[in-house]
C-alpha cells in the first residue's frame, strides 16, 4: 500500500499499471488498484521473483519518479532484511 498522502499528491500520475525500474534499467509492470481511497501495487510481483530468482524473501524500496514510473531498489535474502528490521525501534 502506498501512503495516503502519496495518493493525494500524485494519484493523478499513477495509471492502471505502474512501471518499476531497477538500477540496470530493467522494467517491470505491476497492477495498480485503488480500494477505499488507498492505492495498492498488486499483481505482477511474481515476475520480480522469477527474474531475480528470489526463493525466500526480499526487501523492495520504491521511489516515485513521475509518469507512472518508480525507481526500485531490491535487497535479496533474509540477511539484509534482518539488518533492516533490527535497526527499527
C-alpha positions as CSV (number, residue, x, y, z in Angstrom):
1,X,0.0,0.0,0.0
2,X,1.2,3.5,-0.8
3,X,0.8,6.2,1.8
4,X,-2.4,8.2,1.7
5,X,-0.5,11.4,1.2
6,X,1.0,9.9,-1.9
7,X,-2.4,9.4,-3.4
8,X,-3.5,12.9,-2.7
9,X,-0.3,14.4,-4.2
10,X,0.5,12.1,-7.1
11,X,-2.6,9.9,-7.6
12,X,-3.4,11.5,-11.0
13,X,0.1,10.5,-12.3
14,X,-0.3,6.8,-11.4
15,X,-2.1,4.8,-14.1
16,X,-3.6,1.3,-14.3
17,X,-0.1,-0.2,-14.4
18,X,3.0,1.2,-12.6
19,X,6.4,0.6,-14.0
20,X,9.2,-0.4,-11.6
21,X,12.7,0.3,-12.9
22,X,15.8,-1.3,-11.3
23,X,19.4,0.0,-11.3
24,X,20.1,-1.8,-14.6
25,X,17.1,-0.2,-16.3
26,X,15.1,-3.4,-16.3
27,X,11.4,-2.5,-16.2
28,X,8.6,-4.5,-14.5
29,X,4.9,-3.7,-14.6
30,X,2.6,-4.1,-11.6
31,X,-1.1,-3.6,-11.4
32,X,-2.3,-0.5,-9.6
33,X,-5.6,-0.9,-7.6
34,X,-7.5,1.7,-5.6
35,X,-9.6,0.5,-2.7
36,X,-11.3,2.7,-0.1
37,X,-9.2,5.6,-1.2
38,X,-5.9,3.8,-0.8
39,X,-3.5,2.8,-3.6
40,X,-2.0,-0.7,-3.8
41,X,0.6,-2.2,-6.2
42,X,-0.8,-5.7,-6.6
43,X,-0.4,-8.2,-9.4
44,X,3.0,-8.6,-11.2
45,X,5.4,-9.2,-8.3
46,X,5.8,-12.8,-9.4
47,X,7.8,-11.6,-12.4
48,X,10.3,-9.9,-10.0
49,X,10.5,-13.2,-8.0
50,X,11.3,-15.2,-11.1
51,X,13.7,-12.6,-12.7
52,X,15.8,-12.2,-9.5
53,X,15.4,-15.9,-8.5
54,X,14.0,-15.0,-5.1
55,X,13.3,-18.1,-3.1
56,X,12.8,-16.9,0.5
57,X,12.4,-13.1,0.7
58,X,13.4,-9.7,-0.4
59,X,13.1,-6.0,0.6
60,X,11.9,-3.7,-2.2
61,X,12.1,0.1,-1.9
62,X,10.3,2.2,-4.5
63,X,10.6,5.9,-5.2
64,X,8.1,7.7,-7.4
65,X,9.8,9.5,-10.3
66,X,6.7,10.5,-12.3
67,X,4.5,9.4,-15.2
68,X,3.6,6.1,-13.6
69,X,7.3,5.1,-13.0
70,X,9.0,4.1,-9.8
71,X,12.7,3.7,-9.3
72,X,13.2,0.4,-7.5
73,X,16.0,-1.0,-5.2
74,X,15.8,-4.6,-4.2
75,X,17.7,-6.4,-1.4
76,X,17.5,-10.1,-1.8
77,X,17.7,-12.6,1.1
78,X,16.8,-12.5,4.7
79,X,20.3,-11.3,5.9
80,X,19.7,-7.8,4.6
81,X,16.1,-7.9,5.8
82,X,17.1,-8.8,9.4
83,X,19.6,-6.0,9.5
84,X,16.9,-3.5,8.5
85,X,14.3,-4.9,10.9
86,X,16.8,-4.9,13.8
87,X,17.5,-1.2,13.3
88,X,13.9,-0.3,13.7
89,X,12.9,0.9,17.2
